[in-house]
Amino acid sequence: MLTTKNLGYWYDRPENSLFTDINLEFEQGQSYAIVGQSGSGKTTFLSLIAGLEKPRVGEIDYNGHSINDIGLTKYRQQNVSIVFQSYNLLTYMSPLNNLLTAMAVTKSSHQGNQKYAKDMLRKLGLTDEQMTKNVQRLSGGQKQRVAIARTMCCDAKLVVADEPTGNLDEENTPRSNPTLPRNRPRTKSLCDHCYS
C-alpha cells in the first residue's frame, strides 16, 4: 500500500542527513511504530509519509503511484488523516465543529452526521458540554482526544499519528489506543511513540 524508496532528508547539507536510504513497505490493516531518540527524524519521517513535506531524495509510493504524481494535496485529502503532536485544531471552533469540518473537507461517508461525531467524542471521554465549547477552553489532553476523534471521523486509509497519546493521562490513554487502529480495520496506522 505505501512504500518508501531510498528516502532521505536533511535540512542544510546532505552530509548532515537525518536519515538516508530508507526502504520500507507498509501494508493495509497493520499498525506500525516509528521509534528512536529525540531529534532522530521521527516527526520528519511522518511528515514525509503524510505528504506534508517532500523528501530531499527518494520516493514515496501509494498503491503503486508516486505521491508527487498523485499531488500532495489530493493525496492527503483523499487518503491520509493526521493526529498532530500540537493538535492543529481550528481554534475558533468547538470540538464538534472541528470534526464536522474535517468530515466535510475530506468528503467522509459520515459527512454532516452530528450523531456520529458526537458518539466518537463521547467514546474518547468528552462530555456533551465539552464538545460544544471553544477548543481553546479545553485541557491539552482533551484537545488531543479531539484530534484523535477528528482523525477517526474521516475515511482515510492511512492514519499518521505523532505521539497521539503523549498528552493523555493514564485513564484516557487506554480509551484512545483502541480507537486509532482497531476502529478502522482497513486502515493502517503509523505512529511515533504510538502507545505507552
C-alpha positions in Angstrom: 0.0 0.0 0.0 2.7 2.5 1.0 6.4 2.2 0.1 9.4 4.3 0.6 12.3 4.0 -1.9 15.8 5.3 -0.9 14.2 8.0 1.1 16.5 10.7 2.6 16.1 14.0 4.3 18.3 16.8 5.5 17.9 20.5 6.5 21.1 22.2 5.3 23.6 19.7 3.8 23.4 16.1 2.6 26.3 15.2 4.9 24.1 16.2 7.9 21.2 13.9 6.9 18.5 13.0 9.4 18.2 9.7 7.5 19.2 8.2 4.2 18.3 5.1 2.1 15.0 4.3 3.9 13.3 1.5 2.1 10.1 0.3 3.8 6.8 -1.3 2.9 3.6 -0.7 4.9 0.7 -3.0 4.5 -3.0 -2.1 4.8 -4.7 -3.1 8.0 -1.4 -3.0 10.0 -0.1 -0.7 12.7 3.5 0.4 12.8 5.5 2.3 15.4 8.4 4.6 14.5 10.8 4.7 17.4 14.1 6.4 18.1 15.8 9.1 20.1 14.6 12.6 20.3 15.9 14.5 17.2 16.4 11.4 15.1 13.8 12.4 12.5 10.7 10.5 13.5 8.3 13.5 13.1 10.0 14.5 9.9 9.6 10.9 8.5 5.9 11.0 9.5 5.6 14.4 7.7 7.0 12.9 4.6 4.7 9.9 4.7 1.7 12.1 5.3 2.7 14.3 2.3 3.3 17.4 4.3 6.9 17.7 3.1 8.9 16.4 0.2 11.9 14.2 0.7 15.3 15.5 -0.4 16.0 12.2 -2.2 13.9 9.1 -2.9 10.3 8.5 -3.5 7.1 7.6 -1.6 4.6 5.4 -3.5 1.0 4.9 -2.5 -0.7 2.0 -4.2 2.0 1.9 -6.8 1.9 5.6 -7.7 4.3 8.3 -6.5 2.5 10.7 -4.1 4.1 13.5 -6.1 2.3 12.3 -9.2 -0.9 12.0 -7.3 -0.4 15.5 -5.9 0.4 16.0 -2.3 -2.9 17.9 -1.5 -5.0 15.3 -3.3 -3.1 12.5 -1.6 -3.7 14.0 1.9 -7.3 14.9 1.3 -8.3 11.5 -0.1 -6.1 9.1 1.8 -4.4 10.5 4.9 -5.6 11.5 8.3 -3.1 13.0 10.8 -3.0 13.3 14.6 -0.6 16.1 15.2 1.6 16.4 18.2 0.4 20.0 18.5 -3.3 19.1 17.8 -3.8 21.6 14.8 -7.4 22.1 15.7 -9.4 25.1 14.4 -9.1 27.2 17.5 -12.2 29.3 16.8 -14.5 26.3 16.7 -15.8 23.7 19.1 -14.7 20.1 19.2 -17.9 19.1 17.4 -17.4 21.7 14.7 -13.8 20.6 14.2 -15.0 17.1 13.5 -17.8 18.2 11.2 -15.5 20.4 9.2 -12.9 17.7 8.8 -15.6 15.3 7.7 -16.8 17.9 5.1 -13.4 18.7 3.7 -12.4 15.0 3.3 -15.9 14.1 2.0 -16.2 11.5 4.6 -19.1 9.0 4.3 -20.2 10.4 7.7 -20.2 14.0 6.4 -22.8 16.1 8.2 -23.6 13.3 10.7 -23.6 15.0 14.0 -24.6 11.9 15.9 -21.6 10.0 14.6 -19.2 12.9 15.5 -20.7 13.2 19.0 -20.5 9.4 19.5 -16.8 9.5 18.6 -16.1 12.4 21.0 -18.1 10.5 23.8 -16.0 7.3 23.2 -12.9 9.4 23.9 -14.4 10.8 27.1 -15.6 14.2 26.2 -18.9 15.4 27.7 -21.7 17.0 25.7 -20.8 20.3 27.3 -17.1 20.0 26.4 -17.9 19.1 22.8 -19.7 22.4 22.2 -17.3 24.8 23.9 -14.4 26.5 22.2 -11.4 24.2 21.9 -9.2 26.8 23.4 -11.0 26.2 26.7 -10.1 22.5 26.8 -7.1 21.0 28.5 -4.1 19.6 26.5 -5.4 16.0 26.9 -8.9 17.0 25.9 -7.5 18.7 22.7 -5.5 15.5 22.0 -8.7 13.4 22.2 -10.5 15.8 19.9 -7.6 15.5 17.4 -7.9 11.7 17.6 -11.6 11.8 17.1 -11.2 14.1 14.1 -8.9 11.6 12.5 -11.3 8.7 13.1 -14.3 10.5 11.7 -12.6 10.7 8.3 -12.5 7.8 5.8 -8.7 7.9 5.4 -6.9 4.7 4.6 -3.7 5.9 6.3 -3.6 7.3 9.8 -0.4 9.1 10.7 -0.1 9.9 14.4 2.7 11.8 16.0 2.8 10.9 19.7 -1.0 10.6 19.8 -1.3 9.7 23.5 1.6 11.9 24.7 -0.7 14.4 26.3 -3.1 11.9 27.8 -3.3 10.7 31.4 -3.3 7.0 32.3 -7.1 6.9 32.4 -7.6 8.2 28.9 -4.7 6.5 27.1 -6.4 3.1 27.0 -9.6 4.8 25.8 -7.8 6.3 22.9 -5.5 3.4 22.0 -8.1 1.0 20.6 -9.8 3.9 18.8 -6.9 4.6 16.5 -6.1 1.4 14.6 -8.9 -1.0 15.6 -11.8 1.2 14.9 -10.9 1.0 11.2 -9.8 -2.5 10.0 -8.9 -1.3 6.5 -6.7 1.5 7.9 -3.0 1.3 8.6 -1.5 3.5 11.4 2.0 4.9 11.5 2.8 6.2 15.0 5.7 7.9 16.6 5.7 6.6 20.2 2.2 5.3 19.4 1.3 3.7 22.8 2.8 3.9 26.2 
